Every structure is written in C-alpha cells, then in structure tokens.
Amino acid sequence: MIFDVLTLFPEMFVSPFAESVLGKAIDKGLITLHAHNLRDWAEGRHKVVDDTPYGGGDGMVMKPEPVCRALDALRQRAPGSRVLLMSPQGRPFCQAEAQKLARDPGLILVCGRYEGFDERIRSRVDAEYSLGDFVLTGGELAAMVMIDAIARLLPGVLGNSGSAESDSFSDGLLEYPHYTRPVEFEGERVPDVLLSGNHSEIARWRRQQQLRRTLERRPELLGKAFLSKADQAFLACLRDESGERTP
C-alpha cells in the first residue's frame, strides 16, 4: 500500500517510520511512504503557501493553489489513491474506519497548518478525518496515527496475522486481559483457566472478560457490538451484580 503525505514538514515522518514494525514493513516493501513538501508546488521565490483570511481574523489560511496542484500531481502518479484531509471537522477516526481504508491501494493524507484550509480545497478531497475533539498544531501527528493504525492491518505487516483480529475495537469490544510469565508476581496470580490448556474454556473466559471490561470502561460500545444470547445473558448477570438496571 502506498501512503503519500502532503505536508510542510516532511522531516517529521522520517524517524517514526524508520523503527519497529512499520520500519520493517517499509524495508520489506509491504508499504511505501512518501512525505511530500507542499512548498514544492508553491510559486515565487518565497514559496508562499498561506495568506491572511478574507473578512479579517487571526491566523493565516492555507492557499488553494499549492494544495490543489499537489493533489493533481499525486493523483496522476497514484490514480487509485483516496485523498484524506486531516481536520478537526472530520469524521472521527476509529478501528472500523482503519479497516475500510486498509482496503484501498493507496492514500494521500493532507496535513493542515495555521488557521486552516481555504474552503475550496475541500472539493478536492474524498474524506476528512479527526482524531478527536481537540486541536493540534498541525495534521502531521494525526496522519502518523492513521498510517500506523491502517498499515498494521495490511497482510504481512504484523508478525502474527491474528494479532490485529483480536485487538480492542476489532469486534466492537475492548480487548481481554493478557498475562505472561511468571505465574505469580507480587501476590497476583495468572487466572487458573489460562493455565488449564482447555481452549474452549479459555475462549469463553476471554469473551466474558471482554464484555466485563467493556461494560466497566466503555459501556457505550455495547450498543453497537454484535452480542450473542450468551453474551447478553452474561451482561445481564454483571448488571445484576452491580445493581445496574438493564436498559
């Protein structure tokens, strides 16, 4: 998969993607990452990419010409790529969106700066994404997070193909607790079921732990997750134990 990033600070993308899992994926050719300097498409001696807003106001606004020229050029090089705008006004980025985007052959991520984009740039993008209800100094960090979340879903990127399938949010619930050696640490012991070798009981325990943890920490997720009759019965028991009314 090809990731093209349009940014004023391409150097920011060097170190984060030179290490760990994604660094190895790039070395193997599983993913390709190009960080393009927006100023390469700006005109004039000073390569200006921003200007004051019409109507007055604080800050500077990114000009439409350099961004649109860059998008035209990048789309010619990768005609199947989807253009994504990093914006606090975009749809919330989540695991389900990462799974959808991982099916694309390529993505072009546009990183904003200053006060924002000239509104006419929005007509050139396919979707806008936000990491949450907060504002960053630029779209670069948001783009890095999205690339990481999407790339790890691609075949061969993770060493174990099942790792991504059991992640939190992959099935709409939070992930179950994990344990490793030693069996006992500072008075806390690994649950006996995980030492039993009984795979059906382990699977049952893990599912129940997912449900318990989601109910305790992110109960709003339960309304969207697929729940079997056994899941619903277990949740009802948990709610009875806590004195919570079942909706």
LOROVO-528110 format. One record per residue (C-alpha): residue in one letter; x negated, y, z negated. Coordinates in Angstrom, 1 decimal, decimal comma, padded with zeros to 4 digits, always signed. Last residue first. Example, Ala and Ser with C-alpha at 12.3 -4.5 7.8 and 13.67 -1.06 7.14 Angstrom:
BEGIN
SITE   r        u        v        w
SITE   S   -013,7   -001,1   -007,1
SITE   A   -012,3   -004,5   -007,8
//
This chain:
BEGIN
SITE   r        u        v        w
SITE   P   +031,9   -001,0   -029,6
SITE   T   +030,7   -003,5   -032,2
SITE   R   +030,8   -001,8   -035,6
SITE   E   +027,5   -001,7   -037,4
SITE   G   +027,3   -003,3   -040,9
SITE   S   +023,7   -004,3   -040,3
SITE   E   +024,3   -008,0   -040,5
SITE   D   +027,5   -007,6   -038,4
SITE   R   +025,6   -005,7   -035,8
SITE   L   +023,0   -008,5   -035,6
SITE   C   +025,7   -011,1   -035,3
SITE   A   +027,4   -009,2   -032,5
SITE   L   +024,0   -008,9   -030,7
SITE   F   +023,6   -012,7   -030,9
SITE   A   +027,1   -013,3   -029,5
SITE   Q   +026,4   -010,8   -026,7
SITE   D   +023,1   -012,5   -025,8
SITE   A   +024,8   -016,0   -025,8
SITE   K   +027,6   -014,7   -023,6
SITE   S   +024,9   -013,5   -021,2
SITE   L   +023,8   -009,8   -021,0
SITE   F   +022,8   -007,9   -017,9
SITE   A   +021,4   -004,6   -019,1
SITE   K   +023,1   -001,2   -018,6
SITE   G   +024,9   -000,8   -021,9
SITE   L   +022,1   -002,5   -023,8
SITE   L   +019,7   +000,4   -022,8
SITE   E   +021,5   +002,8   -025,1
SITE   P   +020,4   +000,8   -028,1
SITE   R   +016,7   +001,9   -027,6
SITE   R   +014,9   +001,2   -030,9
SITE   E   +016,9   -001,1   -033,1
SITE   L   +019,2   -002,7   -030,4
SITE   T   +016,2   -003,0   -028,0
SITE   R   +014,1   -004,7   -030,7
SITE   R   +016,9   -007,2   -031,6
SITE   L   +017,7   -008,0   -028,0
SITE   Q   +014,1   -008,5   -027,0
SITE   Q   +013,5   -010,6   -030,2
SITE   Q   +016,5   -012,7   -029,2
SITE   R   +015,0   -013,3   -025,8
SITE   R   +011,6   -014,2   -027,3
SITE   W   +013,2   -016,7   -029,7
SITE   R   +015,1   -018,4   -027,0
SITE   A   +012,1   -018,7   -024,8
SITE   I   +010,1   -020,1   -027,7
SITE   E   +012,8   -022,5   -028,5
SITE   S   +012,8   -023,7   -024,8
SITE   H   +009,0   -023,9   -024,8
SITE   N   +008,7   -026,1   -027,9
SITE   G   +004,9   -026,0   -028,5
SITE   S   +005,6   -025,2   -032,1
SITE   L   +003,0   -022,4   -032,7
SITE   L   +005,3   -019,7   -031,3
SITE   V   +008,2   -021,0   -033,4
SITE   D   +006,1   -020,7   -036,5
SITE   P   +006,0   -016,9   -036,3
SITE   V   +002,4   -015,7   -036,4
SITE   R   +001,5   -014,9   -040,0
SITE   E   +001,0   -011,6   -041,8
SITE   G   -001,0   -011,6   -045,0
SITE   E   -003,9   -009,5   -043,7
SITE   F   -004,0   -011,6   -040,5
SITE   E   -002,8   -015,2   -040,2
SITE   V   -002,7   -017,3   -037,0
SITE   P   -005,9   -015,6   -035,8
SITE   R   -005,4   -015,5   -032,8
SITE   T   -002,7   -014,0   -030,6
SITE   Y   +000,8   -012,5   -031,0
SITE   H   +003,2   -010,6   -028,8
SITE   P   +006,6   -009,0   -029,7
SITE   Y   +009,5   -009,1   -027,2
SITE   E   +009,7   -006,5   -024,4
SITE   L   +012,4   -003,8   -024,3
SITE   L   +015,5   -004,5   -022,3
SITE   G   +016,7   -003,7   -018,7
SITE   D   +015,1   -006,8   -017,2
SITE   S   +011,9   -005,1   -016,2
SITE   F   +012,4   -002,5   -018,9
SITE   S   +009,5   -003,8   -021,0
SITE   D   +007,3   -006,0   -019,1
SITE   S   +008,0   -009,7   -018,5
SITE   E   +008,0   -009,6   -014,7
SITE   A   +004,9   -007,4   -014,6
SITE   S   +002,8   -010,1   -016,4
SITE   G   +004,2   -013,0   -014,3
SITE   S   +001,7   -012,4   -011,4
SITE   N   -001,2   -012,8   -013,8
SITE   G   -004,3   -011,0   -012,6
SITE   L   -002,4   -007,8   -011,9
SITE   V   -002,9   -006,2   -008,5
SITE   G   -002,3   -009,4   -006,5
SITE   P   +001,1   -008,6   -005,2
SITE   L   +002,2   -005,0   -006,0
SITE   L   +003,9   -004,2   -009,3
SITE   R   +000,7   -002,7   -010,8
SITE   A   +000,7   -000,2   -008,0
SITE   I   +004,1   +001,3   -008,9
SITE   A   +003,4   +002,1   -012,5
SITE   D   -000,1   +003,4   -011,9
SITE   I   +001,0   +005,5   -008,9
SITE   M   +003,8   +007,0   -011,0
SITE   V   +001,5   +007,9   -013,9
SITE   M   -001,1   +009,4   -011,6
SITE   A   +001,6   +011,5   -009,7
SITE   A   +002,9   +012,8   -013,0
SITE   L   -000,6   +013,8   -014,1
SITE   E   -001,1   +015,6   -010,8
SITE   G   +002,2   +017,5   -010,8
SITE   G   +000,9   +020,6   -012,5
SITE   T   +000,7   +022,4   -015,8
SITE   L   +003,3   +020,0   -017,2
SITE   V   +006,9   +020,7   -018,1
SITE   F   +009,2   +018,7   -020,3
SITE   D   +012,5   +016,8   -019,9
SITE   G   +011,0   +013,6   -018,5
SITE   L   +008,7   +012,0   -015,9
SITE   S   +010,4   +013,8   -013,1
SITE   Y   +010,8   +012,7   -009,5
SITE   E   +012,0   +014,4   -006,2
SITE   A   +013,0   +012,4   -003,2
SITE   D   +012,6   +012,3   +000,6
SITE   V   +010,7   +015,5   +001,1
SITE   R   +010,6   +018,0   +004,0
SITE   S   +013,8   +019,9   +003,1
SITE   R   +012,3   +020,6   -000,4
SITE   I   +009,6   +022,7   +001,1
SITE   R   +012,2   +025,4   +001,9
SITE   E   +012,6   +026,1   -001,9
SITE   D   +009,2   +027,6   -002,1
SITE   F   +007,6   +025,5   -004,8
SITE   G   +007,0   +026,1   -008,4
SITE   E   +005,7   +028,6   -011,0
SITE   Y   +002,1   +027,6   -010,6
SITE   R   +001,3   +024,1   -009,4
SITE   G   +003,1   +021,3   -007,5
SITE   C   +001,8   +017,8   -006,7
SITE   V   +003,2   +016,2   -003,6
SITE   L   +003,1   +012,4   -003,5
SITE   I   +003,0   +010,7   -000,1
SITE   L   +004,0   +007,0   -000,5
SITE   G   +003,2   +004,0   +001,7
SITE   P   +004,5   +000,6   +002,8
SITE   D   +007,6   +001,0   +000,6
SITE   R   +008,6   -002,0   -001,6
SITE   A   +006,8   -000,6   -004,6
SITE   L   +009,2   +002,4   -004,5
SITE   K   +012,1   +000,3   -005,5
SITE   Q   +010,3   -001,4   -008,4
SITE   A   +009,0   +002,0   -009,6
SITE   E   +012,6   +003,3   -009,5
SITE   A   +013,7   +000,4   -011,7
SITE   Q   +010,8   +001,0   -014,1
SITE   C   +011,8   +004,6   -014,6
SITE   F   +011,2   +008,1   -013,1
SITE   P   +014,0   +010,5   -014,0
SITE   R   +015,5   +012,3   -010,9
SITE   G   +013,8   +015,5   -010,0
SITE   Q   +014,1   +019,0   -011,5
SITE   P   +010,9   +018,7   -013,5
SITE   S   +009,2   +018,2   -010,1
SITE   M   +006,7   +015,9   -008,4
SITE   L   +007,9   +015,7   -004,8
SITE   L   +007,9   +012,3   -003,1
SITE   V   +007,4   +011,8   +000,6
SITE   R   +008,1   +008,2   +001,9
SITE   S   +005,5   +006,6   +004,1
SITE   G   +006,4   +004,8   +007,3
SITE   P   +004,8   +007,3   +009,7
SITE   A   +001,4   +007,1   +008,0
SITE   R   -001,1   +009,2   +010,0
SITE   Q   +001,7   +011,3   +011,5
SITE   R   +003,4   +011,6   +008,1
SITE   L   +000,1   +013,0   +006,7
SITE   A   -000,1   +015,7   +009,4
SITE   D   +003,5   +016,8   +009,1
SITE   L   +003,2   +016,8   +005,3
SITE   A   +000,0   +018,9   +005,4
SITE   R   +001,6   +021,5   +007,7
SITE   C   +004,7   +021,6   +005,5
SITE   V   +002,6   +022,2   +002,4
SITE   P   +000,4   +024,8   +004,0
SITE   E   +003,4   +026,8   +005,5
SITE   P   +005,8   +026,6   +002,5
SITE   K   +003,9   +028,8   +000,1
SITE   M   +003,5   +027,7   -003,6
SITE   V   +005,1   +030,3   -005,9
SITE   M   +003,2   +032,5   -008,3
SITE   G   +004,0   +033,5   -011,9
SITE   D   +006,5   +035,9   -013,5
SITE   G   +009,5   +037,4   -011,8
SITE   G   +010,3   +039,5   -008,8
SITE   G   +013,1   +039,1   -006,2
SITE   Y   +010,8   +037,4   -003,8
SITE   P   +008,2   +035,4   -005,7
SITE   T   +004,4   +036,3   -005,5
SITE   D   +002,2   +034,2   -003,3
SITE   D   +000,6   +030,8   -003,2
SITE   V   -001,6   +028,6   -000,9
SITE   V   -004,3   +031,1   +000,1
SITE   K   -007,2   +029,6   +002,0
SITE   H   -009,5   +032,6   +001,2
SITE   R   -010,9   +033,0   +004,7
SITE   G   -007,5   +032,6   +006,3
SITE   E   -005,2   +029,6   +006,8
SITE   A   -004,1   +026,8   +004,4
SITE   W   -004,1   +023,2   +005,6
SITE   D   -007,4   +022,2   +004,0
SITE   R   -006,2   +024,2   +000,9
SITE   L   -003,8   +021,3   +000,1
SITE   N   -006,8   +019,1   -000,8
SITE   H   -006,0   +015,5   +000,0
SITE   A   -006,3   +012,6   -002,6
SITE   H   -006,4   +009,3   -000,7
SITE   L   -005,6   +006,1   -002,5
SITE   T   -005,6   +002,7   -000,8
SITE   I   -004,1   -000,4   -002,5
SITE   L   -004,9   -004,1   -002,2
SITE   G   -008,2   -003,3   -000,5
SITE   K   -010,2   -005,4   -003,1
SITE   D   -012,1   -002,4   -004,3
SITE   I   -008,8   -000,5   -004,6
SITE   A   -007,3   -003,3   -006,7
SITE   K   -010,4   -003,4   -008,9
SITE   G   -010,1   +000,3   -009,6
SITE   L   -006,4   -000,2   -010,3
SITE   V   -007,1   -002,9   -012,9
SITE   S   -009,8   -001,0   -014,9
SITE   E   -011,8   +001,9   -013,5
SITE   A   -012,2   +004,1   -010,4
SITE   F   -008,6   +005,2   -010,3
SITE   P   -008,7   +007,5   -013,4
SITE   S   -012,1   +008,9   -012,4
SITE   V   -011,5   +010,2   -008,9
SITE   F   -007,9   +011,5   -009,1
SITE   M   -008,7   +014,8   -010,8
SITE   E   -011,2   +015,6   -008,1
SITE   P   -008,2   +016,2   -005,7
SITE   F   -007,3   +019,4   -007,5
SITE   L   -005,0   +021,5   -005,2
SITE   T   -002,9   +018,4   -004,5
SITE   L   -001,3   +016,3   -001,8
SITE   V   -001,6   +012,6   -002,8
SITE   D   -001,5   +009,8   -000,2
SITE   F   -000,9   +006,4   -001,6
SITE   I   -001,2   +003,5   +000,8
SITE   M   +000,0   +000,0   +000,0
//
